[in-house]
Amino acid sequence: MGRGKKMNNIGTLREVKKCIIFALNKKTILIFITMSKKDNFIQHINEGYTSKGESLILGAAILEGEPIGETQVKIPLKTLNRHGLIAGATGTGKTKTIQVLSEQLSSFGIPVLMMDIKGDFSGIAQPGEEKPFITERHAKINIP
């Protein structure tokens, strides 16, 4: 958008640094504050995941291939009294999602029953190893 660009014979539009000034006529001026793509994304995600009460943290939203630590994806605890389904193709994170959900539910004192036909969770109660790529990811998404 250029300075003083005519818009549909209604008025003029000027972009000045982080503001858009739209002049309808000499007496009426509307000012809109513009946000960067990242700021807009953060605001949008955080508004969508705001709720009252405690929540489980599933991770963070991703923008252009990078996790954004200020955008935690959450599920309110009060909504977890319903049935759920986690489905997806091989390698899409179904097992890890169930593991994260069950660990967080347990941390809130909520009992978890998992049906594990394949045995993917047979060692879930055993202490795990700290992996550098997991530690790095947690730092990026602000999870201790």
Helices and strands as residue ranges (DSSP letters): E 5-7, E 11-16, E 19-23, E 29-33, H 37-48, E 55-63, E 66-76, G 77-79, H 94-107, H 132-140
